Structure formats: C-alpha cells, structure tokens
Amino acid sequence: MAIHSQQRDRIASGNGFIAALDQSGGSTPKALKLYGIEESEYAGDAEMFALVHAMRERIVSSPAFNGERVFGAILFERTMDDKFGGKDAVAYLWEDKGVVPFLKIDKGLEDEADGVQRLKPIPGLSGLLARAKAKGVFGTKERSVIKQNNAKGIADVLDQQFELGQQVLDAGLVPIIEPEVDINAADKAAIEVELKQGLLARLDKVDPATPVILKLTLPSVDGYFRELVDHPSVLKVVALSGGYSRDDANAKLAKNPGVVASFSRALSEGLSAKQSDEEFNAALDASIESIYRASIA
C-alpha cells in the first residue's frame, strides 16, 4: 500500500490525536516563555528558532511520543526542512514514530475586517506544496479566525479556506481547514450556528473521494459538530485548545464524540527546559495520555 494511503487509513480509523508543533515567528517567544526560556536568554531569530526546534525535537524524540497515541503532527515550514535525531524531520516522524506529518502553510492573518481575520496571501504556494509532497508530508494546515457573528465575514473566511483547500487537494495533499472561533467572542454559540451551516454547504461540493480535515474550536453546545464528523467529505474533525487550559480543553473534548484533539499549547503545558529527561518524559507522557483519553472518550 502506498504511504499516502497508509497515512490516510491511520487518520481515518486510528485512535489518538494530532500534536500541533507549528508555532511560527509570532508565537515562538510565548511558546519558549511557557517552556521556561525567557527572551533575555536568546538574541535574534536564529537563536530563537534553534531553541524552539530543540524543544520540538525533545518532544518528538521522547519515548512518550509515538504513533500509538499521537497519529499526526503539524510542523512549521522551517521544521519540515530541519532534522530530528540527525534524520529528515518528516521521515523521522513517519518512519521512526509512526506519526503522520502535516505542514502549516499559512503566513499569518490579515487585520480584522467584518468580524474576522482572513489568511494573508501565501506567495510561492505551489512550490511549497510540491516540496512538502516530495518530502512525504501528508497534509497542510491553514488557520483563519472568526471574532464576531458577521455572515459576510464568516462566508469570506470559508470561501477562502475552501479555495485554498482545493489547491492543496489538487497538489495531492489533504488540507486541514481551520476557521477558528475566538473562545472569548460574546456571541460564540451564534457564530457556531452560522459556521456549521456554511461548512456543510461547502462540504457538499467536496468529492468524498478526496475528503478534508476540519480543525475547529470546541463548541458551546456539546456534540454540536456531529453532522460534520459524519459527513462523507470529512476525513476527521479535530479540535484546537484555543486558549483553554489542558484540563478544560480535555473536559470539553470528551463531551464531543468523534472529535479528537489537535492541541499545541495544551500539549506542552507543564513542560520545561529546566526539567531532567526523566521529569520531562514523565510530564509529557501524562499530558499525552490525558489528551488521548479525552480524544477517544
């Protein structure tokens, strides 16, 4: 069986979750601070990215991190081009860990308009997708943000997401479509009604032979995304932690059958550069186990 088919089957039928290891330039200082490394401890982007890569390498090389509980991992472009344990990062994840590799392709967000933040343009996209596929990447991730219940804004975000998703599908990869809803939005539940209707309308136009993955904010109403989970054009619905603590995110996730985690900050919560390997591996194991249990609940 071709690797892409093996990876697709792993995601479709496998228990577990997707680790989001894709912090980019803007979110890296915050990620390092949570990891116990202050901005005063490095100078310039090169040192900053070296430190965050060391953090990611420590996570993926830990015995706690493997395909039995973590079935996918999202990488930043710089990480895709780097190495884990002296081996190409993408190959290491799949061949050594049994973890399906994804790539964050978005270049950040536009300023807010119509209650949403659309994706910035992605120059050189076709070349990036071809390079990712050649390396063995399975799919991509692209994140927009919805802050208000504005029908035009939500439609604009979804149109952009699905247009980009089609480009990804045409390149032979699987898109993770991510229209995040701000957890602090005053009308979050109303946004989710509009969002689900918009998603279902667009999913009906997606060929079930080439399904997409949805990455969504945990809903205000438990089980609200069941129709999306069951849709023939959806390979998987995954949830972002969105600023919730790990305990809160896990508790909410467990009330949404069929949805699994794709956590970033909640995954690395409690990990520190100052921990011994034994302490670090124990903390990571506890984090992964809790997220895994919530994902299969």
N, C-alpha and C positions, 0 to 999 in steps of 0.2 A: 504494500500500500504506500502511495506517495506520502511524503512527510506532511504536506498541507492537509491531506485527508485525515491522517492520524491526529494532527493537531485539532482539526475541526471536531472530530469524534470526541477527543479529550474534553473539549469545552462543552459540547452539546450534552454529553452523558456523564461527565465526571463530577464527582463531589469536590467541593473546595471553593477557592476564591482567587481573585486576581489581585496581586500586590502592585500598587501604584508607586513605582520608583522613579517618577519622571519629573521631579522638581526641576524647574529651569532657572534662568538667571534671577528673575524677580523674587522667587520663593525660596531660593537656596539659603540666603542668610538666616531666614526664620527657621528653616529645617535644621541648619547647623546649630543655631542657638538652642533649640529644643534637644539637640543631641549633646549639649554641654560644651559647645565650642563658640566662644564669643567672637564678635567681629574684630576685636583687638588682637586676636590670635593669628590673623592672616592678612596679607596685603595684596589687593588686586584680584582680578577674576581667575587668573591661572591657579593661584594658591587656593582660592575658594572652591573651584571646581575639582581640584585634586583632593581636597578634604571631603567633599560630598561624595566623590567617587569611592574613596576609601570606606566611607560609611556604607554605601550601597554594596561594595564588594564584601564587606564584613557580614552584611545581612544575607546575601545570596550564597556565600560560601559556608555559612553556619549549617551544622547538621540538622538544625530545626527547620531549615528552608528546603523543601523538596516537593516533588510533584504529587505526593500523597495527599497533601492538604492545600498546597498552592498550585493551581493549574495554569496560571498565567502571570506575567509580569510586564508592566508598561515601562519602557525606557525612554529617556531623554536622548535626542539625536547624538549628543556628544558621548553618551554611554554606549550607544549602539556601535560607535566607531572605536570604542576602547576595549579593554580586556578585563576578564575576571580570572584570577589564578593563572595569568600568563596565556590564556586562551581567548579567542574572539568571544566577546560578551554574549552575542546571540547564540553561537554554537554551544557555549558553556551552559546557558540556561536549558536548552533543549536536550543536548546530548548527555550532559553530566547530571542535570537535575530533573529532567522530565517536565520542565516548565515552558509553556508556550509563550514566545516573545512577541510583544507589541511595541509600536513606536508612537510616541507623542509627535504629531506633525504640525500642530497649530503654533503660531508665532505670537500668541497672546491675544488680548481683547481690545476692540475699539472702545472709545469713550461711550458712556451710556447715552442712548437715544431711544425714544419710545419705550422706556422702561426696561431696556435690555442692553447687553453688550455683545455685539456680534464679533465674529472672528476677524482678525486682521488679515490682509492678503498674505498668501503663502508663496513667495517667489521660488522658482525652481522646483515646484511640487512634483512634476512628472519625473524629473531626475532623482529626487529624493525617494519617491515610491519605487522606482526601478532599482535603486541601490539597496533599499530595505528588502525588497523581494529577493534580490540576488544573495543577500546575507542570510536569508532564511527567516525573516520576520513574517509573522502570520497576519497581523492586522495593525490598524492605526487607531489613535485616539485624538479627538478634536473637541475642545470644550468652549461652549458659549455660556453666558449667564443671564438668567431672567430675574428681574428685581421687582417688577410690577405686573399686575394683570391688565396688560395692554394687548388687545387682539392683534393689532398690526405688528407690534414688536415681536410677539411670540411667533406669528406667521413668518416674519422675516428671518428669525433665528432658525426655524425649522426648514424653511426653503433653502437657506444657505447650508445647513447641516446635511440635508439630503442630496443637494447638488454635489457637495464635496464627497459625500459618501459614495455617490455613483462613480466619481473619478477614481476613488480608492478601489471599488469593485472592478472597474474596467482595467485597473492595473494588476488584478489578480490577488488583491489583499482584502481583508474583512474590516470594515470601519466600525469603531466604537463611537456611536453618535451620542454626544453628551450635552444636552441642553439643561445645565444645572439650574435649579431654582434656589435662590438665596434663602437660607433657613430663617433669616430674620425678616423676610418680606411680610408686611402686615396682612396681605391677602394671599398667603401661601396656598391655602386649600383651594381658593378660586382659581389661582394660576394653574394648579394641577388638573383641574377640570378642563380648562382650555387647552393645556398642553397635551393631555391624553387624547382628546378629540383630534387635535392636529397630528399627533403621531399616528393614530390609527388610520386617518385619511391618507397619509403619505405611505405608510407601510403597505396598504392595499395595492399600491403601484409598484412595490418591490417584488421581484421574481423570487418565490420561495426557494428556488434552486441556488440562489446567492443571497442568503439571509444576512442581516446586520446584527450587531450587538448594540443594546441601549445601555447607557450609563446615566442613572437618574438619582436625584435627591430622594432620600427616604420620605414617603408620602405622609401627609397629615392623617389620612384615613387608612387604617391597616388593610392590607390586601388590595389596595386600590389599583395596582398595576397588573392584576391577574390576566386581564384581556391582552395585555402586551406580552406577558410571559407565554401565553398560549398561542400567540399569533404565528402563523406558518412562516412569515418572513423575518422572524426574530430568532436568532441562534441562542441568545442568552440575554437576560436583564440583570445588570449588576448595579450596585448602589455605591455612591460616594459617601464618605463620612461627613463632608460638608461643614466641618467646624464642630460637630458633636464630639464629646469625649468618646473614647472607645467603649466604655460601658453603656453609655446612652445609645451610641450607634448600633452596638450589638443587640441591645434590647429592642430597638425599633426594627432592626433587620429580621429578628426572629419572628416578628409578627407579620412578615410578608413572604409567604410561601412561594418558592420558585425563584426568588430574587437572592443573589449571592453578593458578597462584598467585593468592592474594588477600592480598598482603603489605602490612604497614603499616611497622613499624619497620625491617624488612629492606629495604624500598624506599628509605627516606630515609637509611639508613646511609651515612655519608661526606659528607652534605650539610651545609653550614654557612652561617649568616647572614653570616659574615665573608668568604665567597668572592666574587670578582668574578662578574659574569654569565657570562663565558666559562668560568671554573672550575666554576661551579655547573652550567651546562648540560652540560659535558663529564662531570662526575661523575654527573649524573642520567641522561645517555644511557648511560653504562657500566652503571649499576645496572639500568635498564630493559632493556637488551639482554641482560644476564646472566639476568634473571628470565624474559624472553621465551623465550630459548633453552632454559631448563630446562622451561618450560611446554609447549613444542612438541616436546620430546625424545621 
